[in-house]
Amino acid sequence: HNPQQLQLLESSTHFNPVDLVCGIKNFKGQTFDLQKFVDHDSGFIVQKNKNGKEIRAYELPGLWNGAMAKWITLFVEVPLATFNPVKTVNDLLKSAHQPQEL
């Protein structure tokens, strides 16, 4: 466990993998076999909206949700200029979502 990474995780206010960087090759230049990073005994319940109805689903861990098994995941704070999620309509009022002059 990396205490610095744990501190970043614990102090975070939200998670949204807008900037996802994946190393697909090892240090020898060989492509990773992603099937080796699956834990078939693991999963979690997620809440989603399907056709306007809130549902719960069982999701298997994977690269898409940051839950790969035996995989090194680093959480990195990115500059606000590269991370501007829209969670509510008010977020559209932020300068990052306003037209820019050329």
N, C-alpha and C positions, 0 to 999 in steps of 0.2 A: 504494500500500500504506500502511496505517495502522499504524505501529509499536506503538501502544497496543493495537489489536485483535489484532495478531500476538502480543504478549506474553500477552494473555488466553488466546488459543488454545493457545499453547505451554505455559502453566502449568495448563491445565485437566486434570482427572483423568478425565473422562468426558464424553460428549455424549448428551443425551437431550432432544429438543425437546418437553418437556412444556408449556412456555409458548412458544407460537409466535405472534408478532404480525406480521401482514402488512399492508403498505400497498397497497391495491388500486387507488388512484387517484393520479395525479400532482398536482403543485402547482396545476394548472389545474382539478382536479376531474374529469379524464377517466380512465376506467377503463383500466388497463394491458392491452395485448394480450399475455397470457402466452406465446403462441406465439413472440413475438420474443425470448424469453429461454431458448430451447432450443438447445443445441449438439448437433446430430445426429451429430457426429463424436466425441462424448465418451460415456463410460460407465465403470462400474467393477464389479468382482466383489464380491459380498457373500456372507456365509455366513448361511444361514437354517435353520430347523428346519421340515420339512414332514412331517406324520404320524409324528413321532418320529424322523425320519431327517435327519441333517445334510446339507444340499445347498449347492452354490454356484450363484449365479444372476448373470446379467448385468443390471445395473440401469441404466436411463437416468437422467440427471440430472433433477431436478425440484424443485418447491417443497416436496414432502413429505420430501425428504432433504437439504435445504439446499444443493443443488448447482445452482441455477439459473445459467445463463450470463449474463454482462453484467448482473448483478443485485447490488445492494449488500446484503451480509449483515453484520450486526453481532452479535457475541457479547456478551451482557450477563449478568453474574452476578445471579441473582435471589435474593430472600430465601429462607432455608431453609423458611419457613412456606408458600411457594408451590411448593416443589420437594422432594418426598419420594418418590423412586422406590423401588420394591420390586424389588431384584435377587436377594435371597435371602430365605429364610423368616425369618432373623434381623432383617431390616429391619422386619418387622412388630412387633418389640418396641420400636421407637422411639416416643417419646411422640406424635409426629405421627400415628401409626396406632392410638393407643389411644382408647377412648371418652372423650368430653369431657362433663363435668357441665354441665347447663343452668342 
